[in-house]
């Protein structure tokens, strides 16, 4: 029993309990990681997301002192892999690498997702970005973007465009281009980039957006035409290629990107550590050169900037999806 302003007596057991609670969180953070860390890729092996994740996995594993294991969980426009991540324990042993489709799903799949695109995840870092480039079929009698646009206007309904699927960044970028220019084209969705590219080279479709890494060999061989980057400025890895704005179509800015997410509730000390190591890794000269060759721009943002970027992408692509009335498959 206490009297006046005397402090209550704390038993030895209570004191030990309080000390244990105080030390638990730092001890947990210091012990991490004590086993391999899993990175879920919500796509099949060999694509942009898979390549970026595997480039990061080995050096990140060395930095953390534990292997980083890449697990491909494709399906439903990244929803299967994202759901597996959102449902995992927030203990720093599960992460996901997602593309802009994750942001698009907030609008296209509204009310049908098993998670919330924003609140079910702890944003970690934006690893890389890659501006999309517009490719044209050589069967169309034009040499540059202005010529292609004029051909499409003279032949309404005769030129289709392709993409790797409904809701893909390439799909949304073309709908943005249509809104800015008034061009009339029908979308032909494919199950991946390669079949769309094959039909572009054959002349079955007239246009498509994609990353430079997949299109560069075909530009160089003359199989398709490079019509410009959907970027604010010419990227450093392709300084001779104009932007769409230079070709007369301003305000069509579209990039794919690779972003690391963790389950909501993952300790900040862990997400900040992974972000800081990613920032360092993508700026190492050898890695930066490798990313440059693949058409990637190193980023390595901190969790706060990553969260802000993801919110802006949800809003930006949501506006395009609603305006173009893009429906999920």
KEKE-3310 file (N, C-alpha, C; in steps of 0.2 Angstrom, whole numbers, plus 5000, padded with zeros to 4 digits):
npx = (5004:5003:5008:5004:5015:5023:5031:5024:5028:5038:5039:5052:5049:5040:5048:5057:5049:5045:5057:5060:5050:5053:5065:5062:5057:5069:5078:5072:5072:5086:5090:5085:5089:5085:5084:5081:5075:5060:5055:5041:5036:5024:5022:5026:5042:5056:5051:5049:5048:5052:5066:5071:5069:5077:5090:5092:5091:5103:5114:5107:5104:5117:5120:5111:5115:5108:5100:5091:5076:5068:5052:5040:5024:5012:4997:4980:4983:4993:4987:4986:4999:5001:4991:4995:5006:5001:4994:5004:5014:5019:5033:5045:5050:5044:5041:5036:5038:5031:5022:5015:5003:4998:4994:4984:4975:4968:4957:4952:4948:4940:4932:4933:4944:4955:4962:4968:4975:4983:4982:4984:4998:5015:5024:5040:5052:5054:5062:5067:5063:5056:5054:5041:5041:5035:5031:5030:5022:5030:5023:5014:5013:5023:5035:5038:5031:5021:5018:5012:5001:4994:4991:4983:4972:4967:4962:4951:4947:4954:4966:4973:4979:4990:4993:5001:4991:4974:4973:4987:5002:5006:4993:4986:4994:4992:4979:4979:4986:4977:4967:4973:4976:4964:4964:4957:4957:4956:4958:4969:4970:4984:4991:5003:5018:5026:5018:5010:5020:5025:5014:5014:5026:5022:5012:4999:4994:4995:5002:5011:5015:5029:5043:5060:5070:5064:5061:5071:5081:5073:5070:5083:5085:5076:5064:5053:5047:5054:5045:5046:5049:5039:5041:5047:5060:5073:5079:5094:5099:5096:5099:5097:5085:5069:5057:5039:5033:5042:5039:5027:5017:5013:5013:5010:5015:5022:5028:5034:5037:5046:5042:5045:5036:5029:5020:5007:5011:5024:5039:5046:5059:5064:5059:5065:5078:5079:5075:5086:5097:5094:5094:5108:5113:5107:5114:5127:5142:5143:5131:5122:5126:5122:5108:5106:5109:5098:5088:5083:5080:5089:5082:5078:5070:5065:5054:5044:5043:5041:5028:5020:5022:5016:5003:5000:5001:4990:4980:4982:4982:4970:4961:4963:4958:4945:4940:4943:4935:4940:4938:4940:4947)
npy = (4994:5011:5027:5045:5054:5043:5031:5017:5000:4990:4973:4961:4951:4958:4968:4962:4957:4969:4974:4963:4965:4977:4975:4966:4970:4977:4966:4956:4963:4964:4951:4947:4943:4927:4915:4909:4922:4925:4930:4933:4932:4937:4932:4922:4913:4922:4934:4953:4956:4945:4944:4956:4953:4942:4948:4956:4947:4939:4948:4955:4945:4942:4954:4953:4941:4930:4917:4924:4918:4915:4914:4909:4914:4914:4921:4927:4941:4945:4944:4932:4930:4942:4941:4930:4935:4946:4938:4932:4930:4945:4946:4949:4939:4937:4944:4953:4956:4968:4974:4988:4983:4979:4991:4995:4985:4989:4997:4991:4978:4982:4979:4965:4960:4949:4957:4973:4984:4995:4996:4983:4980:4984:4996:4995:4997:5005:4998:4998:5008:5008:5016:5015:5010:5014:5003:5000:4991:4986:4985:4995:5009:5020:5030:5036:5042:5052:5049:5036:5040:5048:5038:5029:5038:5040:5028:5023:5011:5000:4998:4989:4987:4979:4971:4964:4959:4962:4977:4977:4987:4991:4991:5001:5012:5013:5016:5029:5036:5035:5043:5056:5058:5056:5045:5030:5014:4997:4986:4972:4959:4949:4934:4937:4945:4940:4933:4944:4952:4944:4944:4958:4959:4951:4959:4958:4966:4983:4992:4993:4995:4992:4987:4992:4982:4970:4973:4979:4970:4968:4980:4984:4974:4978:4973:4978:4995:5008:5020:5029:5035:5034:5045:5058:5063:5058:5042:5037:5025:5025:5036:5041:5039:5047:5055:5053:5065:5074:5069:5074:5071:5076:5073:5059:5049:5034:5021:5005:4997:4990:4985:4983:4975:4971:4961:4970:4978:4973:4975:4992:4994:4983:4984:4996:4993:4983:4992:5001:4993:4989:5001:5004:4993:4994:5004:5001:5000:4989:4983:4994:4996:4984:4984:4995:4990:4982:4991:4997:5009:5013:5015:5013:5018:5025:5018:5028:5036:5026:5022:5034:5035:5023:5026:5037:5031:5022:5031:5038:5028:5023:5033:5033:5020:5021:5031:5025:5014:5001:4984:4971:4954)
npz = (5000:4996:5002:5002:4991:4988:4978:4970:4975:4966:4961:4960:4950:4942:4938:4930:4920:4914:4909:4900:4891:4886:4880:4870:4857:4851:4851:4843:4831:4829:4828:4816:4799:4803:4796:4779:4767:4759:4742:4734:4717:4707:4694:4679:4677:4670:4665:4666:4680:4686:4682:4687:4701:4703:4700:4711:4721:4725:4728:4739:4748:4752:4758:4769:4775:4774:4763:4749:4743:4728:4723:4712:4709:4699:4692:4688:4685:4693:4706:4713:4718:4725:4735:4742:4748:4756:4765:4772:4787:4796:4797:4792:4783:4771:4756:4741:4724:4714:4699:4689:4687:4699:4705:4696:4698:4709:4705:4693:4699:4709:4724:4723:4726:4737:4746:4751:4740:4745:4759:4764:4763:4767:4760:4753:4744:4729:4716:4702:4687:4671:4656:4644:4627:4611:4598:4581:4567:4553:4541:4540:4530:4535:4543:4555:4571:4568:4555:4557:4565:4557:4547:4554:4557:4544:4541:4550:4562:4556:4560:4573:4590:4601:4617:4632:4639:4647:4656:4658:4659:4646:4640:4646:4644:4630:4629:4636:4626:4615:4621:4621:4608:4600:4592:4584:4588:4591:4605:4606:4616:4623:4629:4637:4632:4621:4611:4607:4602:4591:4582:4580:4572:4561:4556:4560:4570:4573:4581:4597:4615:4624:4635:4632:4632:4628:4615:4608:4600:4589:4584:4580:4570:4561:4560:4566:4570:4579:4588:4598:4615:4630:4639:4650:4646:4635:4639:4647:4643:4630:4621:4608:4604:4601:4612:4614:4616:4609:4596:4594:4603:4618:4636:4637:4647:4653:4662:4666:4682:4696:4711:4729:4741:4757:4769:4778:4793:4795:4803:4804:4805:4798:4785:4782:4782:4771:4761:4761:4758:4745:4738:4739:4732:4719:4714:4714:4703:4694:4695:4691:4678:4672:4674:4666:4654:4652:4651:4662:4675:4689:4705:4720:4731:4748:4761:4764:4752:4743:4747:4744:4730:4726:4729:4721:4708:4709:4709:4696:4686:4689:4685:4671:4668:4672:4663:4650:4651:4655:4657:4668:4664)
capx = (5000:5007:5006:5006:5017:5027:5030:5022:5033:5038:5042:5057:5046:5037:5053:5060:5044:5045:5063:5059:5046:5057:5071:5060:5057:5075:5081:5069:5075:5093:5090:5082:5085:5088:5083:5080:5070:5056:5053:5036:5035:5017:5022:5030:5049:5058:5048:5053:5048:5056:5073:5073:5070:5083:5096:5092:5091:5109:5117:5103:5105:5124:5120:5107:5118:5104:5098:5084:5073:5063:5046:5035:5017:5008:4990:4975:4986:4997:4983:4988:5005:5000:4987:5000:5011:4997:4992:5009:5016:5023:5039:5051:5052:5040:5041:5033:5040:5025:5022:5010:4996:4996:4990:4978:4969:4964:4952:4949:4946:4937:4927:4934:4951:4956:4966:4968:4981:4987:4983:4986:5005:5020:5028:5047:5056:5054:5068:5068:5058:5058:5049:5038:5043:5030:5033:5025:5023:5033:5019:5011:5017:5025:5042:5038:5025:5017:5016:5008:4995:4990:4988:4977:4966:4964:4960:4948:4945:4958:4973:4972:4985:4991:4997:5002:4984:4970:4975:4994:5004:5005:4986:4984:4997:4989:4972:4981:4988:4971:4963:4977:4976:4958:4965:4952:4960:4954:4963:4969:4974:4987:4993:5010:5021:5029:5013:5009:5026:5025:5009:5016:5031:5018:5008:4992:4992:4999:5006:5011:5020:5033:5050:5065:5073:5061:5060:5078:5084:5069:5071:5089:5085:5072:5057:5048:5049:5054:5042:5048:5048:5033:5045:5048:5066:5076:5083:5101:5101:5094:5099:5096:5078:5065:5051:5033:5032:5046:5036:5021:5011:5015:5009:5009:5021:5020:5033:5033:5041:5047:5042:5045:5031:5029:5014:5006:5013:5031:5042:5049:5067:5066:5057:5070:5084:5079:5076:5093:5102:5092:5096:5115:5114:5106:5119:5134:5143:5142:5123:5119:5128:5118:5101:5106:5109:5091:5083:5080:5083:5089:5078:5079:5067:5064:5047:5039:5043:5037:5021:5018:5022:5011:4996:4999:5000:4983:4975:4983:4979:4962:4958:4963:4954:4938:4939:4943:4930:4943:4935:4944:4945)
capy = (5000:5017:5033:5051:5053:5038:5027:5010:4995:4985:4967:4959:4948:4963:4972:4958:4957:4975:4974:4959:4968:4983:4973:4961:4972:4977:4959:4953:4966:4962:4944:4946:4937:4921:4910:4912:4926:4923:4935:4931:4935:4935:4931:4916:4915:4925:4941:4958:4956:4939:4946:4961:4950:4938:4952:4959:4942:4937:4953:4956:4939:4943:4959:4951:4936:4924:4917:4926:4913:4918:4910:4912:4912:4918:4920:4933:4948:4946:4944:4926:4931:4947:4938:4925:4940:4949:4934:4930:4933:4951:4945:4950:4933:4937:4950:4952:4961:4969:4978:4992:4979:4979:4997:4995:4981:4993:5000:4985:4973:4985:4975:4958:4957:4947:4961:4980:4986:4999:4995:4976:4979:4989:4997:4994:5001:5005:4995:5001:5009:5007:5019:5011:5012:5012:5000:5000:4986:4989:4984:5001:5014:5026:5030:5039:5042:5057:5045:5031:5043:5050:5032:5027:5043:5039:5021:5021:5004:4995:4996:4986:4987:4973:4971:4958:4957:4968:4980:4978:4994:4993:4992:5007:5017:5015:5020:5035:5039:5036:5049:5062:5060:5054:5039:5025:5008:4991:4982:4964:4957:4942:4931:4938:4950:4937:4932:4950:4954:4940:4947:4964:4958:4949:4964:4957:4972:4989:4995:4990:4997:4987:4989:4992:4976:4965:4975:4981:4966:4968:4987:4983:4970:4981:4969:4983:5002:5012:5026:5034:5033:5037:5047:5065:5064:5052:5038:5037:5019:5025:5044:5043:5038:5053:5054:5054:5072:5076:5067:5078:5069:5077:5071:5052:5046:5028:5017:4999:4997:4984:4988:4978:4976:4967:4961:4975:4976:4971:4981:4997:4992:4978:4987:5001:4989:4981:4998:5004:4989:4989:5008:5003:4988:4996:5010:4999:5001:4983:4982:4999:4994:4978:4987:5000:4986:4979:4996:4999:5015:5012:5019:5012:5023:5023:5016:5033:5038:5021:5022:5040:5033:5018:5029:5041:5026:5019:5036:5039:5023:5022:5038:5030:5014:5023:5035:5021:5009:4995:4979:4965:4948)
capz = (5000:4995:5006:5000:4985:4988:4972:4972:4975:4960:4963:4956:4945:4938:4935:4925:4915:4911:4906:4895:4886:4883:4876:4865:4850:4848:4851:4837:4825:4829:4826:4809:4798:4806:4791:4772:4766:4753:4738:4729:4710:4705:4687:4678:4676:4663:4663:4669:4687:4688:4680:4692:4707:4703:4700:4717:4727:4727:4733:4745:4752:4755:4763:4775:4779:4773:4756:4747:4739:4724:4722:4707:4711:4694:4691:4689:4684:4699:4712:4717:4722:4730:4740:4746:4752:4761:4770:4776:4794:4795:4802:4788:4779:4765:4752:4735:4719:4710:4693:4689:4687:4706:4706:4692:4701:4714:4701:4689:4703:4715:4728:4721:4729:4744:4750:4749:4737:4749:4767:4766:4762:4769:4755:4755:4740:4721:4714:4696:4683:4664:4652:4639:4620:4606:4592:4575:4562:4547:4536:4539:4526:4538:4546:4562:4575:4565:4550:4559:4568:4551:4544:4558:4556:4537:4541:4556:4563:4552:4564:4580:4594:4605:4623:4635:4643:4649:4663:4658:4658:4639:4638:4649:4640:4623:4630:4637:4620:4612:4624:4620:4601:4597:4587:4585:4587:4595:4608:4605:4622:4622:4635:4637:4627:4615:4606:4604:4597:4585:4578:4577:4567:4556:4553:4561:4574:4570:4587:4604:4619:4629:4637:4627:4633:4624:4608:4605:4595:4583:4581:4577:4564:4556:4560:4568:4570:4586:4587:4603:4622:4634:4645:4650:4643:4633:4644:4646:4639:4623:4620:4601:4602:4604:4616:4611:4616:4603:4590:4594:4607:4624:4642:4638:4651:4655:4664:4670:4687:4700:4718:4734:4746:4763:4773:4782:4800:4795:4807:4800:4805:4793:4778:4780:4780:4764:4756:4761:4755:4738:4736:4738:4727:4712:4712:4713:4696:4690:4694:4687:4671:4670:4674:4661:4648:4652:4650:4668:4678:4696:4709:4727:4736:4755:4762:4763:4745:4739:4748:4740:4723:4724:4730:4715:4703:4709:4706:4689:4682:4690:4680:4664:4668:4672:4657:4645:4653:4654:4661:4670:4660)
cpx = (5004:5004:5009:5009:5022:5026:5028:5028:5033:5042:5047:5055:5043:5042:5056:5055:5044:5051:5063:5055:5049:5062:5068:5060:5064:5079:5078:5072:5082:5094:5088:5088:5089:5087:5082:5074:5066:5054:5048:5036:5029:5016:5026:5037:5051:5056:5052:5053:5052:5064:5075:5074:5076:5090:5097:5094:5098:5113:5113:5104:5112:5124:5116:5110:5113:5102:5092:5082:5068:5058:5041:5028:5012:5001:4986:4978:4989:4993:4984:4994:5005:4996:4991:5004:5007:4995:4997:5010:5020:5029:5046:5054:5049:5040:5038:5036:5034:5026:5016:5003:4993:4992:4984:4973:4965:4957:4948:4946:4942:4932:4928:4940:4951:4960:4965:4975:4986:4988:4985:4994:5009:5024:5036:5051:5054:5061:5071:5062:5060:5052:5047:5040:5037:5033:5028:5027:5025:5029:5015:5016:5019:5032:5043:5031:5019:5014:5011:5001:4991:4987:4982:4971:4963:4961:4956:4945:4949:4964:4971:4979:4985:4994:4997:4996:4980:4972:4983:4996:5004:4998:4984:4987:4994:4982:4974:4982:4982:4967:4967:4976:4969:4958:4959:4956:4957:4959:4963:4973:4977:4989:5000:5012:5023:5024:5011:5014:5026:5020:5010:5021:5027:5014:5001:4989:4997:5004:5006:5016:5023:5039:5055:5069:5071:5061:5066:5080:5080:5069:5078:5089:5080:5065:5052:5051:5049:5051:5043:5046:5042:5036:5046:5054:5069:5080:5090:5103:5099:5093:5097:5089:5073:5060:5045:5032:5036:5043:5029:5015:5014:5010:5007:5015:5019:5027:5031:5038:5041:5047:5041:5040:5031:5022:5013:5008:5020:5035:5046:5056:5068:5064:5063:5077:5084:5079:5083:5098:5100:5094:5104:5116:5113:5110:5126:5136:5141:5134:5120:5120:5123:5111:5101:5105:5102:5086:5080:5084:5083:5085:5080:5077:5066:5056:5042:5038:5039:5030:5017:5017:5017:5004:4995:4998:4993:4979:4976:4980:4972:4958:4958:4958:4947:4936:4939:4938:4934:4940:4940:4942:4940)
cpy = (5006:5023:5040:5051:5048:5033:5020:5005:4991:4979:4965:4955:4953:4967:4968:4957:4963:4976:4969:4962:4974:4981:4968:4964:4973:4971:4956:4956:4965:4955:4943:4947:4931:4914:4913:4917:4925:4930:4932:4935:4933:4934:4924:4918:4918:4932:4946:4958:4951:4941:4951:4958:4946:4942:4954:4953:4940:4942:4955:4951:4940:4948:4957:4945:4929:4924:4921:4922:4916:4913:4913:4909:4916:4917:4926:4939:4950:4946:4938:4927:4936:4945:4934:4930:4943:4945:4931:4933:4939:4951:4946:4945:4932:4944:4948:4958:4962:4974:4983:4989:4979:4985:4998:4990:4984:4996:4994:4980:4975:4980:4967:4955:4954:4951:4968:4982:4990:4997:4988:4975:4985:4990:4997:4999:5000:5004:4999:5003:5008:5010:5015:5014:5010:5009:5000:4994:4989:4988:4990:5006:5020:5025:5032:5040:5047:5053:5040:5034:5045:5044:5030:5032:5042:5032:5019:5014:4998:4993:4994:4987:4981:4975:4964:4955:4963:4970:4980:4985:4996:4994:4999:5013:5019:5018:5027:5039:5040:5042:5055:5064:5059:5049:5034:5018:5003:4988:4975:4962:4950:4940:4931:4943:4946:4935:4939:4953:4950:4942:4954:4964:4955:4954:4963:4962:4977:4992:4992:4994:4991:4990:4988:4985:4970:4967:4977:4977:4967:4975:4987:4979:4973:4978:4973:4990:5005:5019:5031:5032:5037:5040:5055:5067:5058:5049:5038:5031:5020:5033:5046:5042:5044:5050:5055:5062:5076:5075:5070:5076:5070:5073:5063:5049:5040:5023:5010:5000:4991:4987:4982:4979:4970:4966:4967:4973:4974:4977:4985:4996:4988:4981:4992:4998:4987:4987:5001:5000:4989:4996:5007:4998:4990:5001:5007:4998:4995:4982:4987:4998:4989:4980:4991:4996:4983:4984:4998:5005:5013:5017:5018:5017:5020:5021:5022:5035:5033:5021:5028:5038:5028:5021:5033:5037:5023:5025:5038:5034:5021:5027:5036:5024:5016:5027:5030:5015:5002:4990:4973:4959:4944)
cpz = (5000:5000:5003:4993:4984:4982:4974:4971:4969:4962:4958:4950:4940:4934:4929:4919:4911:4906:4900:4889:4882:4878:4870:4858:4847:4847:4844:4831:4824:4826:4819:4804:4800:4801:4784:4771:4759:4749:4733:4723:4708:4697:4686:4677:4670:4662:4667:4676:4689:4687:4686:4699:4708:4703:4707:4723:4729:4731:4739:4750:4756:4760:4770:4779:4778:4766:4755:4742:4735:4722:4717:4708:4706:4695:4692:4689:4690:4706:4716:4721:4727:4736:4745:4751:4758:4766:4774:4783:4792:4799:4798:4784:4773:4762:4745:4730:4714:4704:4694:4689:4694:4708:4702:4695:4706:4711:4697:4693:4709:4718:4727:4724:4736:4748:4747:4746:4741:4756:4769:4765:4766:4764:4757:4751:4732:4719:4708:4692:4676:4659:4646:4632:4616:4600:4587:4570:4556:4541:4535:4535:4529:4541:4553:4565:4571:4559:4552:4562:4562:4547:4547:4557:4549:4537:4548:4557:4560:4556:4571:4584:4599:4612:4626:4639:4645:4656:4663:4657:4651:4637:4640:4646:4634:4624:4632:4630:4615:4614:4622:4613:4597:4592:4589:4583:4592:4598:4607:4611:4621:4629:4636:4631:4621:4610:4603:4599:4591:4580:4576:4572:4561:4553:4555:4566:4571:4575:4593:4608:4623:4631:4632:4627:4628:4616:4604:4600:4588:4580:4577:4570:4559:4556:4562:4569:4577:4585:4593:4610:4625:4640:4644:4646:4640:4638:4642:4642:4632:4621:4613:4599:4605:4608:4612:4611:4610:4597:4590:4598:4615:4630:4641:4641:4655:4656:4667:4676:4691:4707:4723:4739:4751:4766:4777:4790:4801:4799:4803:4800:4799:4786:4777:4779:4773:4759:4755:4757:4747:4735:4734:4732:4720:4710:4712:4705:4692:4689:4690:4680:4668:4669:4668:4654:4647:4651:4656:4671:4685:4700:4717:4732:4743:4755:4761:4756:4741:4740:4744:4733:4721:4725:4723:4709:4703:4707:4699:4685:4683:4686:4673:4663:4667:4665:4651:4645:4652:4659:4662:4665:4664)
residu = (UNK:UNK:UNK:UNK:UNK:UNK:UNK:UNK:UNK:UNK:UNK:UNK:UNK:UNK:UNK:UNK:UNK:UNK:UNK:UNK:UNK:UNK:UNK:UNK:UNK:UNK:UNK:UNK:UNK:UNK:UNK:UNK:UNK:UNK:UNK:UNK:UNK:UNK:UNK:UNK:UNK:UNK:UNK:UNK:UNK:UNK:UNK:UNK:UNK:UNK:UNK:UNK:UNK:UNK:UNK:UNK:UNK:UNK:UNK:UNK:UNK:UNK:UNK:UNK:UNK:UNK:UNK:UNK:UNK:UNK:UNK:UNK:UNK:UNK:UNK:UNK:UNK:UNK:UNK:UNK:UNK:UNK:UNK:UNK:UNK:UNK:UNK:UNK:UNK:UNK:UNK:UNK:UNK:UNK:UNK:UNK:UNK:UNK:UNK:UNK:UNK:UNK:UNK:UNK:UNK:UNK:UNK:UNK:UNK:UNK:UNK:UNK:UNK:UNK:UNK:UNK:UNK:UNK:UNK:UNK:UNK:UNK:UNK:UNK:UNK:UNK:UNK:UNK:UNK:UNK:UNK:UNK:UNK:UNK:UNK:UNK:UNK:UNK:UNK:UNK:UNK:UNK:UNK:UNK:UNK:UNK:UNK:UNK:UNK:UNK:UNK:UNK:UNK:UNK:UNK:UNK:UNK:UNK:UNK:UNK:UNK:UNK:UNK:UNK:UNK:UNK:UNK:UNK:UNK:UNK:UNK:UNK:UNK:UNK:UNK:UNK:UNK:UNK:UNK:UNK:UNK:UNK:UNK:UNK:UNK:UNK:UNK:UNK:UNK:UNK:UNK:UNK:UNK:UNK:UNK:UNK:UNK:UNK:UNK:UNK:UNK:UNK:UNK:UNK:UNK:UNK:UNK:UNK:UNK:UNK:UNK:UNK:UNK:UNK:UNK:UNK:UNK:UNK:UNK:UNK:UNK:UNK:UNK:UNK:UNK:UNK:UNK:UNK:UNK:UNK:UNK:UNK:UNK:UNK:UNK:UNK:UNK:UNK:UNK:UNK:UNK:UNK:UNK:UNK:UNK:UNK:UNK:UNK:UNK:UNK:UNK:UNK:UNK:UNK:UNK:UNK:UNK:UNK:UNK:UNK:UNK:UNK:UNK:UNK:UNK:UNK:UNK:UNK:UNK:UNK:UNK:UNK:UNK:UNK:UNK:UNK:UNK:UNK:UNK:UNK:UNK:UNK:UNK:UNK:UNK:UNK:UNK:UNK:UNK:UNK:UNK:UNK:UNK:UNK:UNK:UNK:UNK:UNK:UNK:UNK:UNK:UNK:UNK:UNK:UNK:UNK:UNK:UNK:UNK:UNK:UNK:UNK:UNK:UNK:UNK:UNK:UNK:UNK:UNK:UNK:UNK:UNK:UNK:UNK:UNK:UNK:UNK:UNK:UNK)
# end
